[in-house]
Amino acid sequence: MDAMLQAHDLRVPSAMVQREAEHLKRQAQEEMAGAGQRSAVDLPVSLFEPQAERRVKLGLLVGEIIKSNSMNVDQERVDQAIAEQAATFEEPQQIIDWYAENPEARKAVENVVMEDQVVDWVLDQAQVEDENLTFDELVNSK
């Protein structure tokens, strides 16, 4: 994904980045509260903006890949992902049935599977070139 971002210099609307940064802030606050951490510190939204911008850019790139390649989620992979998750529980069939009865939960798994499909597609398209470097060149390349 980093290589894909480097290959595409995107400008994204600041409103999209701001909305995503606010979402990331709320998510962080919920995770802290869920872990029993109560804090009076109100983290600034700007703290989340770099990650938000990255997520917005990747979301747009992934969306374009899906659209331009007419990709559809592989339902067999979704079922397999659900079965793998369900296998970690005492009553796997109950988990499988729960996903079948909860479209939002199934959609979350479909999104993960679709992201995996996009990664597979990108890797299939990637051209890898070998480059000989000394250890020092590799370590000091950044």
N, C-alpha and C positions, 0 to 999 in steps of 0.2 A: 504494500500500500504506500509506503514511503516513496518507492521508485515511481509509482504512478503519480503521486503528488508532485514529485520533482519534474516529471515529464510534461505536466500540464499546469501552466501558470494561470490560475483562475483568480478572478476578482469576484468576490461574493458580496451580496447586499449586506450592509452592516446590520440591518434589521434582523436578518436571518441569524447572523452571528450573535447578536444581542439576545435574541429569543433562546438560542441554544445555550448560551452562557447562563442565562437565568434558570433554564431547566437543569443544567449541571449543578448550579448552586443549590437549588431545591433538593436535588438528589443527594448531594453531599450532606446537607442538613438532616435529611431523613435518615441517612445511613448513620450519622453521628448519634441521632436520637435513638435509633434502633439499637445501637451499641451501648446505650445508657449514658452517653456523654451529653450533658446539658451545658450549653455554652451561651453566654451573653454576647459573645463576639459575633458581630454581623460581618461575615466575610464579604469583601467587595466583589461585585460581579466581574470586574476587570481581571480578577485572579483566574477566572475560568475562560476568558476570551481566547487565549491561544489554542486551547483544546477544543473550544467551540468552533473556531474557524476551521481547524483541521477536520472536525467531524462534518461540518457543513460542506466543505469542499469534497471530502470523500463521498458523502451522501449524494452529491450532485453527479460526481463521476460514476459511481456505481449505478445510479438511476439511469444515466445515459447509456451505459453498457447494457443494462437490462433492456432498455427500450430499443436501442439500435440493433440488438441481436435477437429481438423478440423472444427473450428468455422467459420461461415459466418455471415455477418451483416444481421440483421433482417430488411428487407426493410419496413415492416409495422411500426416498431419503428422509422425508418428514416422518413417516411411520417408523422407519428404522431408528431415527434419533429419539423419538418418543419411547420406543421399545427399550433402547439402551438406557434411557433415564429411568424408566419404570422398573427395570431389572434391579435397581439398587434398593427397591422397597420390598417389604414383606409380601405385599399383595400387588404384584405388578399389573394385573388386569384392572384393578381399581383405578390406577393412575392412567392407564390407556383409555379407559372409559371416561375418566374425568376430562381428558383432552378432547375426546370425541364430543362431549357435551358442552365444552367451553370454547367457542370460536375464537375469543380473544387470546386465550392461552395457546391454542393451536397456531394462531397467526404469529405469535412471538417465535415459535419453533420454525415456522415457515420462513420468517425473516432471517433467522440464523442460517438455515439451509440455503436460502437464496444467496446470502453473502458468501457462503462456502462455494456455491456454484460459480459466482462471479470470480472468486479467487482462482478456482480451477481454470476458468476460461482465460483469465489474465496470464496465468502460468503457462497455459498451452500456447498463447500468443507471444510470450516473451522470447527474446533471442539472447542467449547467454554467450558471452565472449570471455575466453580465458585471458588473463593478464598476469604475466610473471612479475612479481614484486619481491624485493628483499624484505626481510623482517622489519627493518627500520622504515622502509617506505610504507609498509602496511600500517605500522603502528603510528606513524606520523602523517598519515594521509589526510587527516581532518585538520 
